[in-house]
Amino acid sequence: MKTRSLFYLPAVVAVIMMFSCNGNQSGNKLLDPLVQVESGLIKGAVNDEGTVVMFKGVPYAAPPVGELRWKEPQPPLKWEGVRDASAFCASCMQNRAFSRNPWTEEFMVQDSISEDCLFLNIWTPAKTADDKLAVLVYLHGGGYTEGSGSVAVYDGEELSKKGIIVITINYRLGALGFLAHPELSAESVHHVSGNYGFFDQIAALEWIKNNIAAFGGDPSHVTIAGQSAGAGSVNALIISPLAAGLFTGAITESGTSFPGGIMGSRMLSDAEKQGVEFAKLKGASSIAELRALPAEIITAVDPSQPRMGFFGGVLDGYFQTADRETVFNEGKQNDTPFMNGGNAGETRYRGSKGDDFKALYPFASEEEEAARVKVAGQEQSRLSYYLWMEYRAKTSHTNSYQYFFDRAIPWPEHPEFGAFHTAEVPYVFNNMKMLTSHIMEKADTVIADIMSSYWANFVKTGDPNGPGLPVWEPYSGDQKVMRLGENMAMIPIAGSEEKFDFLKKQLMGGQ
């Protein structure tokens, strides 16, 4: 049986306790692992090298249980004494798969789950509380139904060594995070319901603004980032008036294309109707009866009703006042430097494969056809990300940077997965050591070092470029994208102007 990493062990902080720490083994000055936050004292742990202090399982809001289920997050409860922050706390309620190819254990939740889950994790390389380091807040993916800030590939130790503070958070998921219902809207002073997971993210950012200085961070220099549903969350925060002033940079990995809006966004009235259906499915005739049900019943998915297992954001007029394109068209977005891209193995071609396609992507066999469709899909995917850069540039006054990641994680048993959805994450975090299910090559270490440097530089300056790195040009309308992989360089969005125009027409529905 495969041995699991220590990062997978359940780590729920059950008691408040004092403990001794091994301290700084390297002898270099490092931030004191005993830190005062608004709710009380916490004590973290120093890594083996003595270069990073880690604080895990730090509450940023009160447990959303009982009457607080389906309520906006409340301030964290205060505690006496010192809280142990040396280990992860529970992940939010979800149906754990543990692994699901191509996502091996390193990409999936392995620890305990609980409705009491609103925790964040901090990795800081600061020497003192006065260092004012830039901060990266990473929002996990998982389709708004699974995931956690404690997943192994998100471990922030290595990335923080590049001179930034790294934070991961948990936020409510599935029905517990995104259920809308007429009764819940009536309860709300804002007359809305359904965006509790996003409200959690806002609460975490507000906690960071109020507390991160004690960890050597700069509360006025915070970049939000995320992959997949995490990228959708970043998009939601970019257009939300409630997030104004809470971040100064944004990164979306596999989550911002054009045309298309925020992942899973629903009108409030439609979301409320779905909520009523959901309550009936659970045998509840009221929100009071739903709140009385165990969390395991709420999150259980009926195979005959798969739609009831998916919940996403809600266009509620409060957190989200309009669709993404409208907000940007009116110039009401939270305008910050922006980085965005996708992976080679998650693309698909959308459109006709008729004579026009054959003229641009000629083939003489089914095998050649499959290869040409794959190339067209990758070019069209790059185009969809590029078109969003073009759209945002109309009203944005900050630079944007686009990437295309094409490095396949070494996996001889499954070459078909290539650079799959989420594959860039361990490279971004410089976490090759976490991929115990794969045998890494020298190239992977080099690629990870470069990519994590790009991300760290962007967090620090709003520009990924730095000494010794291949030049990454910002969007300028020249139809180029930064290729990230074994060969890092700016490349064309499509193979020719004719392909660009053809793929754009197909992407836009032939218009």
C-alpha positions in Angstrom: 0.0 0.0 0.0 1.3 3.5 -0.9 2.5 5.5 2.1 0.7 8.8 2.4 2.4 12.1 3.0 2.3 13.6 6.4 0.3 16.4 4.9 -2.7 14.0 4.5 -3.0 13.2 8.2 -6.2 14.4 9.8 -5.4 17.5 11.9 -8.3 18.9 13.8 -7.3 21.3 16.6 -9.6 20.0 19.4 -8.1 21.8 22.4 -6.2 25.0 23.2 -2.8 24.2 24.4 0.8 25.5 24.9 3.6 23.6 23.2 7.3 24.0 22.7 8.7 24.5 19.1 12.0 23.3 17.7 12.7 26.9 16.7 14.9 28.2 14.0 17.4 25.4 13.3 19.4 27.4 10.8 20.2 30.1 13.4 18.9 32.9 11.1 16.4 35.4 12.5 12.8 34.5 11.8 9.4 35.7 12.8 8.4 34.5 16.3 5.9 31.6 15.8 3.8 33.1 18.6 1.5 35.7 17.1 -1.4 37.8 18.4 -4.4 38.0 16.1 -7.7 39.6 16.9 -9.2 36.5 18.5 -6.3 35.5 20.6 -2.7 34.1 20.6 -1.7 31.4 18.1 1.5 29.4 17.9 2.7 28.0 14.6 5.7 25.9 13.6 9.0 26.5 11.9 10.0 24.4 8.9 13.0 22.1 9.1 15.2 24.6 7.3 14.3 27.4 9.6 13.2 29.6 6.7 9.4 29.6 6.9 6.9 29.8 9.8 3.7 28.0 9.2 0.3 28.7 10.9 -2.4 26.2 10.0 -6.0 25.9 10.9 -6.4 29.5 11.9 -10.2 30.5 12.3 -11.2 33.5 10.2 -14.9 33.2 11.0 -17.2 31.5 13.6 -18.2 27.9 12.9 -21.2 28.1 10.4 -23.2 25.6 12.3 -26.7 25.5 13.9 -28.5 28.8 13.3 -25.4 30.1 11.5 -25.9 27.5 8.7 -26.7 29.5 5.6 -25.8 32.8 7.2 -23.1 35.2 6.2 -19.9 34.4 8.1 -19.6 35.9 11.6 -16.4 37.0 13.4 -14.3 34.2 14.8 -14.8 33.3 18.4 -12.2 34.5 20.9 -10.2 32.0 22.9 -8.1 32.1 26.1 -4.5 31.0 26.2 -2.6 29.9 23.1 -4.1 28.1 20.2 -2.1 25.4 18.5 -1.7 26.4 14.8 0.8 23.7 13.8 -1.5 21.4 11.9 -4.4 21.7 9.5 -8.0 21.7 10.7 -10.9 20.0 9.0 -11.9 20.6 5.4 -15.4 21.7 4.6 -18.2 19.2 4.1 -18.0 17.4 0.8 -18.2 13.9 -0.8 -14.5 12.9 -0.7 -13.2 10.9 -3.7 -9.6 10.7 -2.3 -8.4 10.2 -5.9 -10.0 10.3 -9.3 -7.7 10.1 -12.3 -6.0 12.3 -13.5 -6.2 13.7 -10.0 -4.1 11.5 -7.8 -4.1 11.8 -4.0 -1.9 14.9 -4.1 -4.6 16.9 -5.8 -7.5 15.7 -3.6 -8.8 16.1 0.0 -7.4 13.4 2.3 -8.1 14.8 5.7 -11.2 15.0 7.9 -14.3 17.0 7.0 -16.6 19.0 9.1 -19.2 21.8 8.9 -16.9 23.7 11.3 -14.3 24.4 8.6 -13.7 28.2 8.1 -9.9 28.1 8.6 -7.0 29.5 6.7 -3.3 28.5 6.5 -0.3 30.9 6.4 3.3 30.4 5.3 5.5 33.4 6.0 9.2 33.8 5.4 9.2 37.2 7.3 12.0 38.0 9.7 10.0 40.5 11.7 6.4 41.8 11.8 7.7 45.0 10.0 8.8 43.3 6.8 5.6 44.2 4.9 5.8 41.3 2.5 3.4 40.9 -0.4 0.6 38.3 0.1 -0.8 35.6 -2.1 -4.3 34.3 -1.2 -5.0 31.1 -3.1 -8.6 29.9 -3.6 -8.9 26.1 -4.2 -10.7 24.5 -7.1 -13.2 21.6 -7.1 -16.3 22.8 -8.8 -17.6 24.5 -5.7 -18.4 21.1 -4.3 -15.0 19.7 -3.1 -11.5 20.8 -2.3 -9.6 22.4 0.6 -6.8 24.7 1.5 -4.9 21.7 3.0 -4.6 19.7 -0.3 -1.0 18.7 -0.8 -0.3 20.6 -4.0 -1.4 23.8 -2.4 1.2 23.6 0.3 2.7 27.1 0.5 6.1 26.4 2.0 8.2 26.3 -1.2 6.5 29.2 -2.8 6.8 31.4 0.3 10.6 30.9 0.2 10.5 33.2 -2.9 9.8 36.1 -0.6 6.0 36.3 -0.3 3.4 35.2 2.3 1.2 32.4 1.0 -2.3 31.8 2.4 -4.8 29.1 1.5 -8.4 29.1 2.8 -11.4 26.8 3.2 -14.8 28.1 2.1 -18.2 26.5 2.3 -19.1 24.1 -0.6 -22.0 22.6 -2.3 -25.5 23.1 -0.8 -23.9 24.4 2.5 -22.1 27.1 0.6 -24.4 28.0 -2.3 -28.0 27.1 -1.5 -30.5 29.8 -2.3 -34.1 29.6 -0.9 -36.9 32.2 -0.6 -36.9 31.8 3.2 -33.2 32.4 3.4 -33.6 35.5 1.2 -36.3 36.7 3.5 -34.1 36.2 6.6 -31.3 38.3 5.0 -31.1 42.0 5.7 -29.9 42.2 2.1 -32.8 40.0 0.8 -30.4 37.6 -0.8 -29.2 34.0 -0.5 -26.9 31.5 -2.1 -23.4 33.1 -2.1 -22.2 31.9 1.3 -19.0 30.4 -0.1 -18.2 33.8 -1.7 -19.0 35.6 1.5 -16.6 33.3 3.3 -13.9 34.4 0.9 -14.7 38.1 1.6 -14.5 37.4 5.3 -11.1 35.7 4.9 -9.8 38.7 2.9 -11.1 41.1 5.6 -9.4 38.9 8.3 -6.2 39.1 6.3 -6.5 42.9 6.0 -6.9 43.2 9.7 -4.3 40.6 10.9 -1.6 39.9 8.3 0.7 42.7 9.4 1.4 40.6 12.5 2.9 37.9 10.3 5.1 40.4 8.4 2.6 41.0 5.6 1.5 44.1 3.9 -2.4 44.4 4.0 -2.3 46.8 1.1 -0.5 44.4 -1.1 -2.6 41.3 -1.5 -3.1 39.2 -4.7 -5.9 36.7 -5.0 -5.4 33.6 -7.2 -7.3 30.4 -7.9 -7.7 27.5 -10.3 -10.9 26.3 -11.9 -13.7 27.1 -9.4 -11.0 29.0 -7.5 -10.5 31.0 -10.7 -14.3 31.5 -10.9 -14.1 32.8 -7.4 -11.5 35.3 -8.3 -13.6 36.4 -11.2 -16.5 36.8 -8.9 -14.4 38.9 -6.5 -13.1 41.1 -9.3 -16.6 42.2 -10.2 -18.1 42.3 -6.7 -18.4 45.7 -5.0 -18.0 44.0 -1.6 -14.4 43.1 -2.5 -13.3 46.6 -3.3 -10.0 47.5 -1.6 -9.4 43.9 -0.4 -6.8 42.9 -3.1 -4.4 44.5 -5.5 -3.7 41.8 -8.0 -5.6 38.8 -9.5 -4.6 35.5 -11.1 -7.0 33.0 -12.7 -5.8 29.6 -13.8 -8.2 27.8 -16.2 -11.1 30.0 -15.5 -11.5 33.2 -17.6 -12.5 32.7 -21.2 -14.7 34.7 -23.6 -17.5 34.4 -24.4 -18.9 33.2 -21.1 -19.6 34.5 -17.6 -18.8 33.4 -14.1 -18.7 29.7 -13.6 -22.0 28.4 -12.4 -23.7 31.9 -12.0 -27.5 31.7 -11.7 -30.2 34.3 -11.4 -31.5 34.6 -7.8 -35.0 33.6 -8.7 -33.9 30.5 -10.5 -31.5 29.6 -7.6 -34.3 30.0 -5.1 -36.5 27.6 -7.1 -33.7 25.1 -7.2 -33.4 25.5 -3.4 -37.1 24.7 -2.9 -36.6 21.6 -5.0 -33.5 20.7 -3.0 -35.4 21.0 0.3 -38.2 18.7 -1.0 -35.6 16.2 -2.1 -34.2 16.1 1.5 -37.7 15.7 3.0 -37.8 19.2 4.5 -40.7 21.7 4.1 -38.8 24.6 5.7 -35.4 26.1 6.3 -35.8 25.2 10.0 -36.2 21.6 9.0 -33.2 21.8 6.7 -31.1 23.3 9.5 -32.0 20.4 11.7 -30.6 17.8 9.3 -27.1 16.5 9.8 -24.6 18.0 7.4 -24.0 14.6 5.9 -27.6 14.4 4.8 -27.3 17.9 3.2 -24.2 17.0 1.2 -25.3 13.5 0.1 -26.0 13.4 -3.6 -28.9 11.4 -5.0 -27.6 9.7 -8.2 -31.1 10.2 -9.8 -30.9 13.9 -9.2 -27.4 15.0 -10.2 -28.4 18.6 -10.8 -29.2 18.9 -7.1 -25.6 18.1 -6.3 -24.2 21.2 -8.1 -24.4 24.7 -6.8 -22.6 27.8 -8.0 -22.7 31.5 -7.6 -25.8 33.6 -7.7 -26.4 37.0 -9.5 -28.1 38.4 -6.4 -27.8 42.2 -6.9 -25.7 42.4 -3.7 -22.5 40.4 -4.0 -22.8 40.1 -7.7 -24.7 43.1 -9.2 -24.5 42.2 -12.9 -22.9 39.7 -15.2 -19.1 39.9 -15.8 -19.3 41.5 -19.3 -21.7 44.2 -18.1 -19.6 45.1 -15.1 -16.5 45.4 -17.2 -18.3 47.3 -20.0 -19.4 49.8 -17.4 -15.8 50.0 -15.9 -17.1 49.0 -12.5 -14.7 46.1 -11.9 -12.0 46.0 -9.2 -9.2 46.9 -11.7 -5.9 45.3 -10.7 -3.0 43.7 -12.7 -4.3 40.4 -14.0 -2.8 37.1 -15.1 -4.8 34.3 -16.8 -4.3 31.1 -18.8 -5.0 27.5 -19.4 -3.5 24.1 -20.1 -2.9 22.1 -23.3 -4.7 19.0 -22.0 -8.0 20.6 -21.1 -8.9 22.1 -24.5 -11.4 21.1 -27.0 -12.4 22.5 -30.4 -15.8 24.1 -30.8 -17.2 24.5 -34.3 -17.6 23.1 -37.7 -15.1 20.6 -39.3 -16.3 21.3 -42.8 -14.4 22.6 -45.8 -13.1 25.7 -44.2 -11.7 23.7 -41.3 -10.1 21.1 -43.7 -8.5 23.9 -45.7 -6.8 25.3 -42.6 -6.1 22.0 -40.9 -5.8 19.4 -43.7 -5.9 15.7 -42.9 -5.9 12.5 -44.9 -6.9 10.0 -42.3 -8.9 9.7 -39.0 -5.6 9.7 -37.1 -4.5 12.9 -38.8 -8.0 14.4 -38.3 -7.8 13.8 -34.5 -4.4 15.4 -34.4 -5.6 18.5 -36.3 -8.7 18.8 -34.1 -6.4 18.7 -31.1 -4.2 21.5 -32.4 -7.3 23.6 -33.4 -8.7 23.1 -29.9 -5.6 24.3 -28.3 -5.4 27.4 -30.5 -9.1 28.1 -30.0 -8.6 27.8 -26.2 -5.8 30.3 -26.3 -8.0 32.5 -28.4 -10.8 32.4 -25.9 -8.5 33.5 -23.1 -7.0 36.2 -25.4 -10.4 37.6 -26.3 -11.1 38.1 -22.6 -7.8 40.1 -22.4 -9.1 42.1 -25.3 -12.4 42.7 -23.7 -11.1 43.8 -20.3 -8.6 46.2 -22.0 -11.5 48.4 -23.1 -12.1 49.7 -19.6 -9.1 48.4 -17.5 -6.1 50.5 -16.9 -3.8 47.8 -15.6 -1.7 45.2 -17.5 -2.7 41.6 -18.1 -0.6 38.6 -18.9 -1.7 35.4 -20.6 -0.1 31.9 -20.5 -0.5 28.5 -22.1 0.9 25.6 -20.0 1.8 22.5 -22.0 4.0 20.4 -19.7 2.6 16.9 -19.1 3.4 15.6 -15.6 5.6 12.5 -16.2 3.1 9.6 -16.1 4.1 6.6 -18.4 0.9 4.7 -17.4 -1.3 7.6 -18.6 0.2 9.6 -21.4 -3.3 10.5 -22.6 -3.8 13.0 -19.8 -1.1 15.3 -20.9 -1.2 18.8 -19.2 -4.5 18.1 -17.6 -6.9 20.4 -15.8 -5.0 21.4 -12.5 -1.6 20.1 -13.7 0.0 23.5 -13.5 -0.7 23.9 -9.8 2.3 21.9 -8.3 4.5 23.9 -10.7 3.1 27.2 -9.6 3.7 26.2 -5.9 7.1 24.7 -6.7 5.8 21.5 -5.2 7.4 18.7 -7.2 8.2 17.0 -3.9 4.5 16.6 -3.3 3.9 14.5 -6.4 4.7 11.1 -4.8 2.5 9.3 -7.4 4.8 10.4 -10.2 8.5 10.2 -10.9 9.7 13.7 -11.7 12.3 14.6 -14.2 15.0 17.3 -14.1 13.0 19.4 -16.5 10.0 19.5 -14.0 12.2 21.0 -11.3 13.5 23.7 -13.6 10.0 24.5 -15.0 8.5 24.7 -11.5 11.3 27.0 -10.3 10.7 29.3 -13.2 6.9 29.3 -13.0 6.8 29.8 -9.2 9.2 32.7 -9.8 6.8 34.2 -12.3 3.9 33.9 -9.8 5.9 35.3 -6.9 7.1 38.2 -9.0 3.5 39.0 -10.0 2.4 39.0 -6.4 5.3 41.4 -5.5 5.0 43.8 -8.4 2.0 43.1 -10.7 4.5 41.9 -13.3 5.7 38.3 -13.6 9.1 39.3 -15.2 12.3 39.2 -13.3 16.1 38.7 -13.7 17.1 35.5 -15.6 13.5 34.7 -16.7 12.3 34.5 -20.3 10.5 37.7 -21.1 6.7 37.5 -20.6 5.1 40.3 -22.6 1.8 41.9 -21.3 -1.3 41.9 -23.5 -0.9 44.5 -26.3 -3.2 43.3 -29.0 -0.4 41.5 -30.9 -2.1 38.1 -30.7 0.6 36.4 -28.6 0.6 34.2 -25.5 3.4 33.1 -23.1 4.1 29.4 -23.5 5.0 27.8 -20.1 6.7 24.4 -20.3 9.9 23.0 -21.6 10.1 25.8 -24.2 9.2 29.1 -22.6 8.6 31.9 -25.0 5.9 34.1 -26.5 4.1 32.3 -29.3 1.2 33.1 -31.6 -2.4 32.6 -30.4 -3.0 30.7 -33.7 -0.9 29.4 -36.5 -1.9 32.2 -38.9 -4.2 35.2 -39.3 -6.6 33.0 -41.3 -6.8 30.5 -38.5 -7.3 33.2 -35.9 -10.2 34.6 -37.8 -11.7 31.2 -38.5 -11.4 30.0 -34.9 -12.9 33.3 -33.6 -15.9 32.9 -35.9 -16.5 29.4 -34.7 -16.1 30.4 -31.1 -18.6 33.2 -31.4 -21.2 30.8 -32.9 -20.4 31.6 -36.5 -21.1 35.3 -36.1 
